Amino acid sequence: MGISRPTFVKLLEDGEMPYEQPGRHRRVLLSDVLAYRQRRSVQAREALDRMVEIADESGMYEFTATPKRTR
């Protein structure tokens, strides 16, 4: 997933993914990890789409439409 172990543990303890802890170690199903990753990917894409929409509405793309000459 590309996150640190403490971050992963925090996700588990915050209830983002179900897990079992029969002893000292937490057990997580691969299907739950993949579902979480898919949800986060969808959320990130929606947020990025919204940012693009806001930039388009405010006219920010008109400012960058013409590339600046560097030399």
N, C-alpha and C positions, 0 to 999 in steps of 0.2 A: 504494500500500500504506500510505501514511501514515507512513513511517519515513525517517530521514535517509539520505543516501548512504553515510556511513561505516558505519552499522548494516547497510545492505544489502550492502555489500562484505564485512563481517564474516560475515554469513550465508552468502555465497558461499564465502568462504575456509574456513568451518567445515564445509562440505559439506552444508548444509541444502538447497541447490538446485544442480543441475548447471549448468555454464557452460563456455564456450570462450573462450580468450584468444589469438586469432591474432596479435595485435600488442600494442598498448598498452591497448586497450579490451576489456572483458569483454562477451561475447555471451550473453544469457539468452533462452530461449524463453518466449513468453508463456504457453504451456500449463504450463510448470514453475512460473512465478510464480503462476498461478491455482491450481494444485494445492497449492502451499505455503500460499497464503492460505486455502484450504479446510481443510487440515489444522490450521492454527492456530485457525481458527474452531471446528472440532469440539473441539479440545483445550480451548479457552477455555470452551465451553458445558459440557463434561464437568466441568471444574473448578468452574464456577459451580453446576452441579447438585449436586456433592458438597458444596459449602459450604452450600447450602440444606438438604441432607439432614442435615448435622452440626448446623446451627442448629435444625432441627426436632427432632432427637433430644435435644438438650440443653435443649429447652423455651424457647428464646430468643424464639419467636414469641408465647408467652403474655405475656411482659413488654411487648410492644409492641402487643398486640391492641386495647387500649383507648386511643384517642387522648387526649392530654393537652390540657386547655383552656389556651389561651394568654391569654385575656382574661376 
